Amino acid sequence: MLCPTLFNIFTNVLDGGFESTFTKFTDDTKLSGEVNTAEGRATLQRDMDRLEEWASKNSLKSSKDKCKVLRLG
């Protein structure tokens, strides 16, 4: 069970600065937000870009198969 603990220590630098909802659990992260305006879309995209840049700098790969978009309307 050391891996989840190390993951949380490693990702603590990501706790601040997101305008969207950002959650961490074990070895999983979620970025979510309401996108019903152009501003909301831009905010979520900025946060996704920031998360992707951080992952790239730290040699972490995201699982695109686990990425989902939920559309309600």
N, C-alpha and C positions, 0 to 999 in steps of 0.2 A: 504493500500500500504506500510505498514511498513515492511512486510516480505521481499520483494525484497531488500530494503535498508539494513536491518540487514544481509541478505545473503551476500551482497557485502562487508559490513564491515568485516564480519566473514571470507570471502575468500580472503581478501586483502593480507594475508600472503602468498598466492600462486602466487602472481604476478611475482616473480622472480625465476630463477633457472631452468626453463624448456627449453630444447633444441628444443622441438617440438612446434607447434603452439598451444597456450592455450588461449581460449576465455571464458569470462563469460557474461551471460546475464540473468537478473532477478534471477531466481532460477535454472539456467541451466549452465553447463560447457561443453566445448568441447575441446578435445585434438586431434590434427590431425597432420599428417606429411606424407611426401613422403617416401615410403618404397620400394626402388628398389635395395637395397644392404643389405648385412648382417649388416653393420654398421647402416644403417637407421632403420632396424628392431630393433636392440639392443637399439638404442636411444629412439624410441617410446615406447618400452617395459619398459625401465628404468623410463621414465616419467609416464607411466601408473601405475607402481609399486609405485612410489612416491605419486601419487594422491590417490591411494587406501590406502596406509599407512596413509596419512593425514586424509582421510575420516574415517578410522577405529579409529584413535586416538580421533577424534572429534564426534564419535558415529553417523556418517552420513551414510546412505545407498544409494547406487546408484541403479537406475532402469535399470536392465539388458535388459528389453524389449525395452528401448529407445536406446540401444547401437547398432551401425551399422558399418559395414565394407563396404567401397566402393572400388571395384576393377576395375581398368581401365587397359586395356592391348591390 
